[in-house]
Amino acid sequence: MREITEMGKCAREASRVCALLDGAKKNEALLAAAEELEQNTELILSANAADVLAARERGVNEIMIDRLSLTKARICAMANGLRQVAELKDPVGELISMERRPNGLEIASRRVPLGVIGMIYESRPNVTADAFGLCFKAGNAVILKGGSDAIRSNIAIANLLRAALGRCGLTEDILQIVEEVSRETTTKLMCLNKYIDVLIPRGGAGLIRAVKENSTVPVIETGTGNCHIYVDESADVEMALSIIDNAKTSRLSVCNACESLVVHEKIAREFLPLLYARLDAKGITMRADEKAREVCKGMEPAQEEDFFKEYLDRLISIKVVSSIGEAIEHINLHNTGHSEAIITKDYPNAMRFLNEIDAAAVYVNASTRFTDGEEFGFGAEIGISTQKLHARGPMGLKALTTTKYIVFGNGQIRE
């Protein structure tokens, strides 16, 4: 097992090779990787079963177990994800702009790889394959550091992906996985700014905060989703119920799930009892302010901290407001910059919400669950960026590249 600094050196060398690969060679390796995963499904499932057993012995709840668990169908989806990435247009080398200056210089901007990407993530072992596929197609080498709960699964998957690279005549160091799970190793990885160009954390709020506060490598913040849905006074009630049901209950453990509701007081008496019946039937606990509890006694009282939480559980917060302005203020104060939605028939209110809400994705009359690279037409994503520099929202292939200016002259000198 390599020491972390040695991994960085090897990744830097591999990145120079990877940056020069043409699209056909990258696609060949991606298809080989997909085949390798499918042919070794039982090996992956065996490793994953050991991770799941260990998690259950530690008392991990079933929602988190679901994030950790692999099945034949999920492994097939991982393989198909790599095939989908192979079908995407290669962003490397794309000419973004070209201009001829008055002095005769021709200045062009071209898309190039970032170089070496480090990724620290939790729970979901499918991220190992997804991250490799996207980083590699964008011409980058990648160092992956998964959570201890999925370590056996991640190592098994990574070894198969590395084997596919070797089969295609490429250096296996294009992908490296950190097998040591100690905090000390994680800290070293976060300080490997000599070799890593960007670090992407993907997981809970604690992980993302720790990386932001301790990394000397530039960080792209992803993930945490305290996503709101605001039910405006003119909302179609059935539409609102359907959208909230989908956004909250279709999958509890994802960052684009709805965690907080804001409801206009003029629709609250009609809407909240119907909402309570619908969500209570699905086992959702509602933590609400006093105005909401006056309408629905079965709701639990909310504390201020409830309005800030990404629950990833059968819980949701509810706030009743007297105006769209109050709704916007509440959401901008408590959100994480991920995805926010308004349900309304009022066009001016819809436009005001779109213009004033500060988030990566803002919806009118649609579920927040659509914030996803595939749903946005990017084919796949490395994560959802909730910051404003470099990339924001679902990060596809182009977000894993940067630009280079190339300048053609014929002897010009600057006066």
N, C-alpha and C positions, 0 to 999 in steps of 0.2 A: 504494500500500500504506500503510495507516494506521499511525501510531506507536501503541505499545501502550497508552499512557495515553488516547489518543483512542478506542481500541477500548473501553476500560473505560467511558468517559463514554457512548458510544453504547449499550453493553450495558445500562447503568443506565437510560437513557431507554427502551430497548426493553422492559426487564423490567416497567416500569410499565404498558405497553400489554398485554404478554403476560398479566400477572396478572389482567386484567379480561376476557379472552376467555372466551366460554362454550364448553362442550364441543363443540358442533356446529361452531363455527368452527375449533377446533383439529383436529377430526377431518377436516374438509374439507382443511386444509393438509397433514395427514399423508398422506391418500390422494393428493393432488396430488404430494407428494414421492415417494411410491412409484412413481407413474406416470412421473415425470420420470427416475428412476433406470433403470427398465426401458426407456424409450424411447431412452435414451442409453447403453445397455450398451457399445456399441463404443467410445465416447469414453472411458468409464471403463477398459475393458480396455487401450486404447492407452496411457493414462497409467500404468496398473499395470505393463504390460510394460516400460516404461522404468525403473520403480522396481526391478523384479525383475532386469533386466539389470545395472543399477548394483550391486545387492547381490551378484550372482554375481561380478562383476568385482572386488569387494572381498573375495571369499572367504568370504562368509556361508554357514553350513552349511545343509543342505537342510531341516532341521526348522524353522529360522527362515524360510527361503524359503517354506515352506508357510504359515506365519503371515501372511506378507506378500502371498501370491498371491491374486488374484481370478479367478474363472471366471464363466461365464454363470450357473451354478447358484448360486454364492455371491452374485452381484448380485441374482438373483431372491429369494434368502433374505433379503437386506437389505431389499428392497422389501416382502416379505411380513411382515417384522418390523415395519415401520412400520404396515402394515395391522392387525397384531395389537395394536399399541399403541393404534390408533384404536378398537378394539373394547373396550378396557379401560375400566372405570368411572373417570370423572374424579374424582380425589381432592380437588380444590380446592373449598372451601366445605363439605366434610363436617362435620357437627356431631358433635363427639366427646363432649361432655358438656354438660349444662345443669342448673343448680341454683338454686333460689330460697332466698335467705338469710333469716334471721329479721327483718332490717331491711327486707325487701321487694326488695332488689336481685336481679336475675336475671343470673347469671354463666354465660356459655357459653364453651366452647372450640371453636374452628373451625379447620379445616385450611387453610393458606395456602401459597403458593409460598415457596421460599427466597429467590428474587430473581435474582441473577446467579451462575451456576455456572461455574467454570473447570475445565477438564479437561486434564491432561497425560498423554499415553499413547504407547505404542510399538507399532511393527510393524503391528498388525492394522487395515487401513483400514476394515473394516466397523464399527469402533467409532465412526467419524465419523457414520454414519447412526444407529446405535443410541443414541448419547449425545444427538444432536439430538432424536430421537423421544421419548425418556423425559423429558428436561429440559423440552421444549416442552409435552408433555401435562400435566406437573405445573405449568405456568404460569411457567416460568423462561426467561430469556435465557441463552445459553451461549457461552463463548469456548473454542475448542478449540485445543490445541497438540499436534499429532501429532509423531512422530519423523521425523528427516530421511530415513530409509530409505523411508518411504511418502509423502513430501511431495507428489509429483505426483498420486498416487491420492487423497489426502485433499483436495487443492484441487479436483480435478475433482468429487468427490462433494459437497463443501460448496457449490460454486458452483451445482450443480443443485438442492440443497435450498433455497438462498437464492432461486433463481429461482422455485421452487414457492411460497415464502412471498409473493414479489412478485405472482405470478399470482393469489393469493387476496386481494390488497389489504392485505397485512400488511407491516410494515417488515422488510426483509431482515436488519436488525441484531439480530433475535432470535437469529440464528446468525452468529457470526464465527469465522474460522479464522486463526490466526497463520501467515503464510507464511514469515516469517524464522525460520531454524532455529538461530541462534546461541545459545550458552549465556547471553549477556548478555540476550537477549530473554526467555529462560525465567526468568531471575532477576527481571527487571522484572515479569513476569506474577505471579510468586510474591509480590511485594511490593505488589500492586495492591489492598490491603485497603480502600482508599477506595471501590472500585467492585465488587469481587468478594466475595460473601458466603461462599462455601465453595470449596475447591479439592480436586479428586479426582484423585490420581495413579493410573494403571493401567499396570502393566508389571513389570519386574524389580525385584529387591531394591535395586539401586543407585539406580534412579530414585526409588523410594518413599522411600528413606532421604534422598536429596538434597532432596526436596520437604519432608519432615518437618523437616529440620534448617535449611532456609533460608527457608521461607515465613513471611510475616507474616499471611497469610490463613489462617483456620481450615482444617484439613486432615482429610479422611476417608480413613484409610489403607485401601487395598484390595490384594487380590491375592496376595502371595507365599504360596505353598502348599507347605510341607514337610509333606505329608499322610502320616499313618501308618496302617497296618493291623496290629492285634495279633491274632495267632493264639493263642487261649487253649488250655489243655491239653485241653478238652472239645470243641474245634472239629470240625465236620464237614469232613473233609479235602477232599472234592470241592468242597464249597461254598467253602472257603477258596481253593482253586486257581482256581476260576472267577471269584471276586470280585477276587482280586489280578490275574489276567490282564486283566480288564476295566479295573480301576482304573489299571493301569500302562501297558498297551499300546494301549488303544482310541484314545487321542490323547496323544502324548507332551508336547506343547507347551502344555498347559493347566494352570491353577493348581490344579484339583481332582484332578489325577493323583496316584496314590500314588508317593511318593518313598522311603519308609522302611518296613521291615517289622520287627516285633517278634514273636518266636516263643517260646512257653513251652518250656522244656527237656524236659518230659515228652512232648511231641509232636514234638520237633525231628528225631529219628532217622527217624521214619516220614514226616514231612512234607517236610523240606528236600530230599531227593533227588528227590522228585516235583516240587517247585517248581523246582529247578534245571533239570530236564529240560524243563519247560514254558517257562520264561522264556529259557533258553539257545536253544531252538529259534526264538525270536522275536528273537534278537540282543541280549538284555538282559544287560549285565554286572552281576554281583552283587558288591558290596563288603561283606564280612562280618567279624564279630569272630571271635576264635579258636575259641569253642565251635561256631559254625556251620561254620567251615572244617574242624574235626575230622570233621564229618559229610560235608561236600562239599568235596573238595580243589580242585575247579575254581573255587571262588569266590576272588576277589581279597581280599587283606587290606585292611580298612577302617582309615582314620585317624580320629581324633576329629572332625575337621572334616567328614568325610563324613556324619555323623549330623545335621548342621545344614543340609545343602544341599538347595535346590530345583534338581534337575538339569535338568529340561526336556529330557531326553535319554534314551538307552538305558542308563541306569544306575539302580541302586537299592541302598540300604544295608540291611543285615540285622543285627539284634541278638538274641541269645538271652538270655532272662531266667529266673529261678527262681520268680517269683511274679507275680500280677497287680499287686501293689503296686509291684514293681520296674518293670513295664511302664508303669504310669501315671506313675511318677517320671521315667522315661526320656523318655516322650512329652512331658510338660509342660516338661521342660528344653529339648528340642530343637525343639519345634513352632513354627509361626508363627501359631497361633491360627485356622487355616483349618478343616480338616476331618479328623476322626480316626474310626477304625472298629475295632470288636472283632468277631471271629468266635468264637462260643461257643454251647454248649448250656446253659450254667449261668446261670440267671436272676439269682441274687445277684451274680455277677460282671458280668453285663451292666449291672445297675443301678448297681453301684459305678463302672464305667467311665463311664456316662452322668453320674453325679453329680460325679466327681472330675476328669475331663478338662476342661481349660480351652481351649475352642475355640468358634468360631462355630457349627459343626455337628458333632454326634457321632452315629455310626451304630452300630447293632447288626445284624450279618449283612446288610450291604449295601455296595455300592461307594461310595467317596467321590466318584465322578464325578457323583452326583446333586446336588451342591451347585451349583445353577444356578437362576436366577430362573424360567425356564420350567418346569423340573421341579418347583419348589416351588409352582407355581400362580400366580406373580406376573405371568406373561405375558412379561416381559423383565426385564433387570437392567442397571444401570449398572456393576456390579462386585460383588465379594464383600468386604464390610467385615470386617476382622480386628481392629478395635478395639472398644471397649465403649461409647463415648459416641455418642449420637444414633441410630446405626444399626449393626447387626451382622448378618453373613451376607449372603445375596443382597439387593441393594438394588433394590427395585422402585419404583413411582411414589410410594408413601407416604413412602419414605425420602428423596425429593427435595422434601418439603414440611416445614414447621414448623407451629407452632400460634400462634393469636392468641386472646386472651381478649376477648370483647365483653360489655359490662356495660350492662344496662338499668335505669334508675332512674326515680323520680317525685319528685325533689327532695331525696333523702337527702343529709345532710351528716354528716361524721364528728365525733363528740364528742371 
